[in-house]
Every structure is written in structure tokens, then in C-alpha cells.
Amino acid sequence: MMAEQQRKKLRVTLVKSAIGYEKSQGMTVRALGLRRLHSSVIVDDTPTNRGQINKIIHLVKVEEIEP
């Protein structure tokens, strides 16, 4: 249980529009909770979230946040 509480967080900021890219990339942006340009969300550093971020890494800026 302690490992879950100490899990790192990631701040994901949308820096480029998903317009003009595959529809699935736009859907991934929305699934992460990003709604408009320069909006940020804080998500857990999990393999699932890392996979989503890697799919749209050209559209976002990622920063690690210590808990």
C-alpha cells in the first residue's frame, strides 16, 4: 500500500493541436483529460498512462512531479 501512495505523478500539458493527426491520437488526448491547448492534467505514472503519453508525445510536454 505504501508504494501506491509514493507513486510519482506526471504533469501533461497539451502544446500542439491534435487536428490533422489520426483520430485515435485526438481521442487519446481527450482520454487523458486534456481539453484545450496549453491545458494541463496531473496523472499517475502508470504503464497505461505512459503508453498513452508515448502515443501523443509529439503533442504534449511531460514533467515528473514528486509526491
N, CA and C atoms as an extended XYZ file, in Angstrom:
201
Properties=species:S:1:pos:R:3:atomname:S:1:resname:S:1:resid:I:1 pbc="F F F"
N         0.815       -1.203        0.000 N   MET     1
C         0.000        0.000        0.000 CA  MET     1
C         0.857        1.265        0.000 C   MET     1
N         1.986        1.223        0.661 N   MET     2
C         2.840        2.406        0.714 CA  MET     2
C         3.373        2.763       -0.674 C   MET     2
N         3.626        1.739       -1.489 N   ALA     3
C         4.149        2.006       -2.828 CA  ALA     3
C         3.148        2.797       -3.658 C   ALA     3
N         1.860        2.520       -3.474 N   GLU     4
C         0.847        3.249       -4.224 CA  GLU     4
C         0.790        4.714       -3.798 C   GLU     4
N         1.011        4.973       -2.518 N   GLN     5
C         0.953        6.346       -2.033 CA  GLN     5
C         2.178        7.142       -2.475 C   GLN     5
N         3.303        6.463       -2.710 N   GLN     6
C         4.538        7.134       -3.102 CA  GLN     6
C         4.701        7.223       -4.621 C   GLN     6
N         3.688        6.784       -5.366 N   ARG     7
C         3.769        6.764       -6.824 CA  ARG     7
C         3.990        8.174       -7.368 C   ARG     7
N         4.875        8.277       -8.342 N   LYS     8
C         5.144        9.579       -8.957 CA  LYS     8
C         3.944       10.041       -9.761 C   LYS     8
N         3.890       11.329       -9.955 N   LYS     9
C         2.841       11.928      -10.770 CA  LYS     9
C         3.499       12.563      -11.991 C   LYS     9
N         2.710       12.714      -13.029 N   LEU    10
C         3.179       13.365      -14.247 CA  LEU    10
C         2.252       14.525      -14.567 C   LEU    10
N         2.827       15.677      -14.883 N   ARG    11
C         2.041       16.802      -15.379 CA  ARG    11
C         2.150       16.772      -16.897 C   ARG    11
N         1.017       16.611      -17.556 N   VAL    12
C         0.971       16.522      -19.014 CA  VAL    12
C         0.292       17.785      -19.530 C   VAL    12
N         0.973       18.503      -20.412 N   THR    13
C         0.462       19.755      -20.964 CA  THR    13
C         0.348       19.624      -22.477 C   THR    13
N        -0.814       19.961      -23.005 N   LEU    14
C        -1.032       19.909      -24.455 CA  LEU    14
C        -0.409       21.157      -25.086 C   LEU    14
N         0.609       20.966      -25.917 N   VAL    15
C         1.305       22.104      -26.517 CA  VAL    15
C         1.071       22.218      -28.019 C   VAL    15
N         0.451       21.200      -28.617 N   LYS    16
C         0.171       21.234      -30.046 CA  LYS    16
C        -1.182       20.583      -30.293 C   LYS    16
N        -1.934       21.141      -31.215 N   SER    17
C        -3.273       20.634      -31.508 CA  SER    17
C        -3.221       19.256      -32.167 C   SER    17
N        -4.220       18.442      -31.862 N   ALA    18
C        -4.312       17.107      -32.457 CA  ALA    18
C        -5.003       17.146      -33.814 C   ALA    18
N        -5.454       18.316      -34.240 N   ILE    19
C        -6.102       18.436      -35.544 CA  ILE    19
C        -5.086       18.111      -36.637 C   ILE    19
N        -5.493       17.281      -37.564 N   GLY    20
C        -4.613       16.910      -38.658 CA  GLY    20
C        -3.872       15.609      -38.415 C   GLY    20
N        -3.987       15.057      -37.207 N   TYR    21
C        -3.377       13.777      -36.894 CA  TYR    21
C        -4.460       12.710      -36.875 C   TYR    21
N        -4.054       11.454      -36.706 N   GLU    22
C        -5.024       10.364      -36.679 CA  GLU    22
C        -6.088       10.626      -35.617 C   GLU    22
N        -7.292       10.196      -35.904 N   LYS    23
C        -8.397       10.400      -34.968 CA  LYS    23
C        -8.099        9.766      -33.611 C   LYS    23
N        -7.428        8.623      -33.624 N   SER    24
C        -7.134        7.930      -32.370 CA  SER    24
C        -6.204        8.758      -31.479 C   SER    24
N        -5.359        9.588      -32.081 N   GLN    25
C        -4.488       10.442      -31.277 CA  GLN    25
C        -5.296       11.539      -30.602 C   GLN    25
N        -6.278       12.081      -31.287 N   GLY    26
C        -7.162       13.062      -30.680 CA  GLY    26
C        -7.973       12.458      -29.556 C   GLY    26
N        -8.383       11.212      -29.742 N   MET    27
C        -9.142       10.532      -28.705 CA  MET    27
C        -8.258       10.244      -27.487 C   MET    27
N        -6.985        9.969      -27.712 N   THR    28
C        -6.058        9.743      -26.607 CA  THR    28
C        -5.848       11.028      -25.816 C   THR    28
N        -5.754       12.163      -26.511 N   VAL    29
C        -5.638       13.459      -25.840 CA  VAL    29
C        -6.835       13.666      -24.923 C   VAL    29
N        -8.028       13.398      -25.438 N   ARG    30
C        -9.247       13.567      -24.635 CA  ARG    30
C        -9.284       12.589      -23.467 C   ARG    30
N        -8.830       11.351      -23.704 N   ALA    31
C        -8.853       10.327      -22.659 CA  ALA    31
C        -7.948       10.703      -21.487 C   ALA    31
N        -6.884       11.421      -21.766 N   LEU    32
C        -6.002       11.876      -20.692 CA  LEU    32
C        -6.602       13.054      -19.929 C   LEU    32
N        -7.665       13.636      -20.458 N   GLY    33
C        -8.320       14.745      -19.765 CA  GLY    33
C        -7.911       16.106      -20.283 C   GLY    33
N        -7.182       16.138      -21.387 N   LEU    34
C        -6.756       17.412      -21.965 CA  LEU    34
C        -7.856       17.933      -22.879 C   LEU    34
N        -8.270       19.164      -22.670 N   ARG    35
C        -9.411       19.697      -23.401 CA  ARG    35
C        -9.030       20.778      -24.407 C   ARG    35
N        -8.105       21.648      -24.042 N   ARG    36
C        -7.727       22.727      -24.958 CA  ARG    36
C        -6.233       22.958      -24.890 C   ARG    36
N        -5.725       23.699      -25.849 N   LEU    37
C        -4.303       23.968      -25.952 CA  LEU    37
C        -3.785       24.605      -24.668 C   LEU    37
N        -2.627       24.180      -24.214 N   HIS    38
C        -1.940       24.663      -23.013 CA  HIS    38
C        -2.650       24.287      -21.715 C   HIS    38
N        -3.631       23.374      -21.782 N   SER    39
C        -4.232       22.869      -20.551 CA  SER    39
C        -3.326       21.766      -20.009 C   SER    39
N        -3.343       21.591      -18.692 N   SER    40
C        -2.513       20.577      -18.044 CA  SER    40
C        -3.369       19.676      -17.183 C   SER    40
N        -2.938       18.434      -17.055 N   VAL    41
C        -3.548       17.494      -16.125 CA  VAL    41
C        -2.423       16.791      -15.382 C   VAL    41
N        -2.725       16.331      -14.180 N   ILE    42
C        -1.766       15.561      -13.406 CA  ILE    42
C        -2.306       14.142      -13.325 C   ILE    42
N        -1.491       13.189      -13.790 N   VAL    43
C        -1.895       11.786      -13.818 CA  VAL    43
C        -0.840       10.956      -13.098 C   VAL    43
N        -1.241        9.759      -12.639 N   ASP    44
C        -0.296        8.834      -12.018 CA  ASP    44
C         0.677        8.314      -13.069 C   ASP    44
N         1.896        8.009      -12.623 N   ASP    45
C         2.910        7.451      -13.510 CA  ASP    45
C         2.727        5.939      -13.563 C   ASP    45
N         1.776        5.502      -14.398 N   THR    46
C         1.495        4.074      -14.558 CA  THR    46
C         1.850        3.656      -15.984 C   THR    46
N         2.054        2.372      -16.206 N   PRO    47
C         2.339        1.911      -17.572 CA  PRO    47
C         1.242        2.290      -18.568 C   PRO    47
N        -0.011        2.274      -18.128 N   THR    48
C        -1.120        2.640      -19.012 CA  THR    48
C        -1.010        4.093      -19.441 C   THR    48
N        -0.809        4.985      -18.474 N   ASN    49
C        -0.687        6.407      -18.788 CA  ASN    49
C         0.566        6.682      -19.606 C   ASN    49
N         1.663        5.991      -19.316 N   ARG    50
C         2.891        6.165      -20.094 CA  ARG    50
C         2.667        5.771      -21.553 C   ARG    50
N         1.924        4.703      -21.766 N   GLY    51
C         1.628        4.262      -23.128 CA  GLY    51
C         0.814        5.290      -23.886 C   GLY    51
N        -0.191        5.870      -23.212 N   GLN    52
C        -0.999        6.913      -23.854 CA  GLN    52
C        -0.135        8.127      -24.177 C   GLN    52
N         0.730        8.511      -23.247 N   ILE    53
C         1.591        9.672      -23.470 CA  ILE    53
C         2.560        9.413      -24.617 C   ILE    53
N         3.122        8.217      -24.675 N   ASN    54
C         4.061        7.892      -25.760 CA  ASN    54
C         3.391        7.953      -27.122 C   ASN    54
N         2.096        7.670      -27.179 N   LYS    55
C         1.379        7.720      -28.452 CA  LYS    55
C         1.256        9.154      -28.967 C   LYS    55
N         1.172       10.123      -28.044 N   ILE    56
C         0.974       11.523      -28.446 CA  ILE    56
C         2.114       12.415      -27.957 C   ILE    56
N         3.310       11.829      -27.801 N   ILE    57
C         4.444       12.572      -27.239 CA  ILE    57
C         4.788       13.810      -28.072 C   ILE    57
N         4.474       13.794      -29.357 N   HIS    58
C         4.756       14.935      -30.230 CA  HIS    58
C         3.766       16.084      -30.012 C   HIS    58
N         2.717       15.845      -29.217 N   LEU    59
C         1.701       16.874      -28.975 CA  LEU    59
C         1.755       17.435      -27.555 C   LEU    59
N         2.503       16.785      -26.667 N   VAL    60
C         2.463       17.154      -25.249 CA  VAL    60
C         3.853       17.417      -24.683 C   VAL    60
N         3.851       18.103      -23.536 N   LYS    61
C         5.060       18.276      -22.730 CA  LYS    61
C         4.801       17.545      -21.417 C   LYS    61
N         5.772       16.755      -20.961 N   VAL    62
C         5.593       15.930      -19.767 CA  VAL    62
C         6.636       16.313      -18.726 C   VAL    62
N         6.179       16.496      -17.478 N   GLU    63
C         7.079       16.795      -16.366 CA  GLU    63
C         6.792       15.819      -15.236 C   GLU    63
N         7.835       15.300      -14.614 N   GLU    64
C         7.646       14.434      -13.451 CA  GLU    64
C         7.471       15.290      -12.219 C   GLU    64
N         6.545       14.883      -11.356 N   ILE    65
C         6.282       15.608      -10.114 CA  ILE    65
C         6.488       14.631       -8.975 C   ILE    65
N         7.289       15.004       -7.992 N   GLU    66
C         7.471       14.158       -6.811 CA  GLU    66
C         6.267       14.321       -5.896 C   GLU    66
N         5.810       13.223       -5.286 N   PRO    67
C         4.624       13.318       -4.409 CA  PRO    67
C         4.904       14.100       -3.134 C   PRO    67
